[in-house]
Amino acid sequence: MWGKKEQKEENQSRPGGIDFDTAAERVTAEVEEPDEHELAVDEDIAAVLAGKPDEEALIVKPKWALRVSKGCFYPAARWIHPAYSLNDQEAEKINPEMQAFLQAAVDKYMPAAVSRVASRFPEMWDLLAVLGVLYYQKYQVVKKLIAEEAKAAENAKRVAGSHIAVMPAPQAEEPEEKIVGQRLRDGTLVI
């Protein structure tokens, strides 16, 4: 017993063996002040919610929310069954919630995600620019191709069936009569 008490007193005198109160005095809790960017974002969100939009603020319109609501059910309606598609009344029922979600996503989540990705992957913006140009070029080519196919289909409709010449089917030649001991036209002997 006496030896354990002496060890405790020795530990308290060393820097690594201090009691809780002494350690708590050494550690000070620092309260982090929000940086200027966070305060500016919060003020912009408050202005949008108060009805005073900033020039750069994106306000989600009800018709956008309506299209997104219908778009959520488009894959199921396309590939499973058309009954999955939403009509206008069904989409109007969920429109306020969808609009609120989209506005929150645009105001809070998208800027943070874009800034995070942009700072880590600057090559991504170059890729997006190249893909955008390529998509536009492909769109132009496909648009011309569709126009040419429509024109060809229209021309094909104008041709009447009576103007098409029908070739007679080839008739089979009558086989040669084979008589044993005689030669055929090609010179072979029938056995």
FITI-275310 format. One line per field, with one value per residue (C-alpha): x, y, z; residue number from 1; residue in three letters. Coordinates in pm, whole numbers. Last residue first. Example, Ala and Ser with C-alpha at 12.3 -4.5 7.8 and 13.67 -1.06 7.14 Angstrom:
<pts>
X = (1367 1230)
Y = (-106 -450)
Z = (714 780)
n = (2 1)
res = (SER ALA)
</pts>
This chain:
<pts>
X = (-2434 -2502 -2200 -2097 -2069 -2225 -2537 -2579 -2433 -2619 -2562 -2847 -3096 -3119 -3376 -3247 -3403 -3649 -3505 -3638 -3822 -3680 -3944 -4069 -3920 -4165 -4132 -4243 -4470 -4786 -4671 -4685 -4378 -4481 -4437 -4071 -4008 -4153 -3935 -3629 -3714 -3766 -3434 -3261 -3413 -3313 -2957 -2940 -3054 -2812 -2520 -2619 -2670 -2334 -2169 -2351 -2256 -1894 -1890 -2045 -1813 -1511 -1637 -1719 -1372 -1203 -1417 -1320 -950 -976 -1041 -991 -1084 -1365 -1508 -1532 -1658 -1925 -2037 -2058 -2241 -2484 -2580 -2704 -2888 -2955 -3037 -3254 -3442 -3484 -3622 -3867 -3985 -4031 -4233 -4455 -4500 -4610 -4982 -4925 -4753 -5060 -5286 -5058 -5040 -4758 -4622 -4617 -4913 -4679 -4528 -4176 -3929 -4073 -4307 -4037 -3780 -4024 -4128 -3867 -3910 -4270 -4154 -3862 -4102 -4332 -4036 -3929 -4288 -4287 -3977 -3654 -3490 -3121 -2944 -2692 -2887 -2978 -3333 -3527 -3821 -3729 -3620 -3388 -3246 -3194 -3011 -2789 -2717 -2619 -2389 -2225 -2174 -2017 -1782 -1680 -1561 -1764 -1588 -1445 -1476 -1145 -1152 -849 -637 -382 -642 -806 -474 -429 -784 -743 -430 -79 120 293 454 604 508 177 345 576 280 106 419 447 93 150 453 263 0)
Y = (-4590 -4257 -4131 -3767 -3541 -3223 -3285 -3635 -3953 -4275 -4619 -4597 -4332 -4013 -3761 -3420 -3214 -2945 -2606 -2422 -2102 -1775 -1562 -1280 -940 -689 -335 -80 186 13 32 410 618 920 737 668 1039 1116 844 989 1339 1203 1021 1339 1544 1279 1282 1663 1661 1377 1579 1895 1702 1532 1875 1999 1685 1725 2088 1995 1698 1922 2175 1901 1751 2086 2135 1788 1864 2103 1802 1878 2246 2209 1902 2075 2398 2210 2013 2320 2523 2233 2158 2482 2709 2477 2178 2389 2527 2176 2047 2336 2293 1918 1974 2232 2013 1693 1745 1924 1611 1400 1656 1688 1316 1104 809 470 348 334 10 -113 50 391 447 335 559 857 852 1096 1301 1386 1541 1710 1861 1993 2133 2321 2448 2577 2791 2731 3064 3085 3364 3571 3898 3844 3753 3954 3725 3657 3303 3440 3699 3436 3214 3505 3593 3232 3228 3554 3420 3101 3304 3533 3249 3118 3178 2866 2854 2756 2528 2579 2288 2364 2419 2087 1907 2059 1966 1608 1520 1523 1213 1309 1624 1449 1561 1380 1054 1072 1123 825 611 702 595 262 186 245 0)
Z = (-11651 -11814 -12006 -11958 -12259 -12128 -12331 -12181 -12333 -12383 -12228 -11976 -12072 -11866 -11978 -11922 -11644 -11738 -11665 -11359 -11419 -11290 -11117 -11331 -11249 -11109 -11227 -10967 -11109 -10990 -10624 -10622 -10533 -10325 -9993 -10072 -10123 -9777 -9621 -9793 -9662 -9309 -9330 -9449 -9164 -8909 -9043 -9027 -8661 -8584 -8721 -8530 -8206 -8250 -8274 -7964 -7766 -7872 -7756 -7423 -7380 -7436 -7180 -6929 -6973 -6915 -6605 -6479 -6520 -6224 -5999 -5629 -5623 -5873 -5698 -5361 -5515 -5709 -5405 -5183 -5446 -5513 -5154 -5008 -5250 -5545 -5324 -5096 -5397 -5539 -5209 -5172 -5533 -5484 -5166 -5336 -5653 -5480 -5540 -5871 -6008 -5937 -6104 -6410 -6482 -6351 -6549 -6375 -6583 -6885 -6755 -6679 -6919 -7007 -6715 -6469 -6635 -6647 -6279 -6153 -6469 -6375 -6049 -6227 -6480 -6206 -6012 -6324 -6371 -6012 -6074 -5884 -5808 -5894 -5707 -5906 -5901 -5535 -5450 -5196 -5118 -4756 -4848 -5115 -4876 -4604 -4852 -4956 -4591 -4516 -4819 -4707 -4354 -4489 -4711 -4426 -4203 -3916 -3584 -3432 -3057 -2908 -2610 -2395 -2286 -2018 -1746 -1825 -1783 -1437 -1338 -1464 -1269 -1410 -1493 -1814 -1671 -1368 -1016 -1030 -1126 -822 -589 -743 -705 -335 -275 -445 -226 95 0)
n = (191 190 189 188 187 186 185 184 183 182 181 180 179 178 177 176 175 174 173 172 171 170 169 168 167 166 165 164 163 162 161 160 159 158 157 156 155 154 153 152 151 150 149 148 147 146 145 144 143 142 141 140 139 138 137 136 135 134 133 132 131 130 129 128 127 126 125 124 123 122 121 120 119 118 117 116 115 114 113 112 111 110 109 108 107 106 105 104 103 102 101 100 99 98 97 96 95 94 93 92 91 90 89 88 87 86 85 84 83 82 81 80 79 78 77 76 75 74 73 72 71 70 69 68 67 66 65 64 63 62 61 60 59 58 57 56 55 54 53 52 51 50 49 48 47 46 45 44 43 42 41 40 39 38 37 36 35 34 33 32 31 30 29 28 27 26 25 24 23 22 21 20 19 18 17 16 15 14 13 12 11 10 9 8 7 6 5 4 3 2 1)
res = (ILE VAL LEU THR GLY ASP ARG LEU ARG GLN GLY VAL ILE LYS GLU GLU PRO GLU GLU ALA GLN PRO ALA PRO MET VAL ALA ILE HIS SER GLY ALA VAL ARG LYS ALA ASN GLU ALA ALA LYS ALA GLU GLU ALA ILE LEU LYS LYS VAL VAL GLN TYR LYS GLN TYR TYR LEU VAL GLY LEU VAL ALA LEU LEU ASP TRP MET GLU PRO PHE ARG SER ALA VAL ARG SER VAL ALA ALA PRO MET TYR LYS ASP VAL ALA ALA GLN LEU PHE ALA GLN MET GLU PRO ASN ILE LYS GLU ALA GLU GLN ASP ASN LEU SER TYR ALA PRO HIS ILE TRP ARG ALA ALA PRO TYR PHE CYS GLY LYS SER VAL ARG LEU ALA TRP LYS PRO LYS VAL ILE LEU ALA GLU GLU ASP PRO LYS GLY ALA LEU VAL ALA ALA ILE ASP GLU ASP VAL ALA LEU GLU HIS GLU ASP PRO GLU GLU VAL GLU ALA THR VAL ARG GLU ALA ALA THR ASP PHE ASP ILE GLY GLY PRO ARG SER GLN ASN GLU GLU LYS GLN GLU LYS LYS GLY TRP MET)
</pts>
